[in-house]
Amino acid sequence: MTKLANVEEIHFYPKEGSFDVEAAAAAIASIGFSYRDPHVPQMFLIFDNAESRERCREVREDDPYASLPHVLLIRVEPDEVYINQFAGERFDEYARAFVTWLLATYSCRVFNDFGKQITDLTVDSTDVPQP
């Protein structure tokens, strides 16, 4: 069975209702060294250290069109949560923490980056990204 940690992009859709963006923001704030982009407020960046986060903050304040860094990216909208895990294994623990919160809070349909439904992989907690 393929684990979510092997999926670079994960899309979550609520089975009913919508995601509470501010509740998700609060959950993300407790993970790693998070940063909510002021220019794209639905985008959250998770860094593995404070120094990198602060450098990003400075760059984004100076240039709102600057490229996003190679870190864990989580976009939260009422109808979709998107997780971009291209940054690699060092962010697995952070992705796992957020996915665990998300699935404990919402019943979701889950799709990989190819549009294939992988909801079944989220039933067992051992199938969420592991550190």
N, C-alpha and C positions, 0 to 999 in steps of 0.2 A: 504494500500500500504506500502510495506517495504521500509524504507529509507536507503540510503547508510550508514548512521551512524550505522546501525545494521549489516553491512557486515564487517567482520574482514579483509578480503583481497579483494582488488579491482584491476582489471587489465584493463588498457586502451590501446586501439590500434587505431592508426590514421586511419580514413576512407580513406584517401589519403595522399601520401607523407610520411614524417617521422617527428618525434619530434625533435626539436632543443634542444639538451642536455644543451647547455650553456645558452639558454634563460630560460629553466626550472630551471637551477642552480641559475640564477639571481632572479627568482621569489621565489625560496625556501629560498634564503639568507635573504629575507625580512620577513620571517615567524619565529616567536619564536626565539630560540637560536639554529640556525642550524649549522651543521658540515658536511662537505663533507669528507668522508673517503679517505685518501690519498692512501690507499692500495687497495681499491675497489672504484675508482672514480665515478662510476655510482650510488653509494649508498650515500644517504643523511640521516642524523639522525637529528630529531628535538627534542630538549630538552625544558623543561619548565623553566629552569634557567641556568644562565651562569656557575655557579659552577659545576653543573653536566656535562655540555658540556666540561669544561676544564679538569675534572677528566677523562672523556672518551678519550679526546685527548691525555693525558699523557699515559693512559693505551695502547691505540692503537699505539702510538709511540714506547713504550717499547716492545710491543708484537703484531705484525700485525695479529696474529692468535687468539687473544683474542676474546671471545664472544662479540657480539653486545649487548648493554644494552637494557632494556625494555622501549623503547621510540617509537615515531612515526618514521617509516622507509619508505623512498621513494626511489625506484630504477628507474632511468631514463635511458632508452636506446632509440636509434632512432626508434625502432619498437614496444616498449612497455614501459608504465609507470605502475609500481606496487606500491601499497600503502598497507603497513602492519599496521593495526590499533589495534593489540593485546594489546597495552599498555593501552588502556582504554579511558574513557570519558574525562580525563583531557587534552587530545590532540585533541579532536574533533574540537576545534576552528582552530587549525593549519591545520588539514586535510581539513576542509571546505574552508579555505583560498586558499589552493593549488588547490583543485578540482575546485573551482570557477574560478581561473586563467586558469587552464588547459582547461576547457570546453568553456571559453570565447575565447581562443586562437586556439583551434583545434576542429574539428568535430571528435568524437570518437565512437568506439564500446566499450561497457563496460561489463565486466564479473565479477561474484562473484568468491569466492574461490572454488566453486564446478563446475565451468565452465559454469554456466547458464548465458545467456546473460541478462543483466539488463539495457541495453542502454535506454529504455523507462523511467527509473527512473531519468535520468539526464536531461530531457527536461525542467522541472520546477525547478527553483532555490531553491524552498523549499525542494526539494528532495536530495540536497547535504548535507553532514554531518553538523549538527547544533551544536553550542556550548552548 
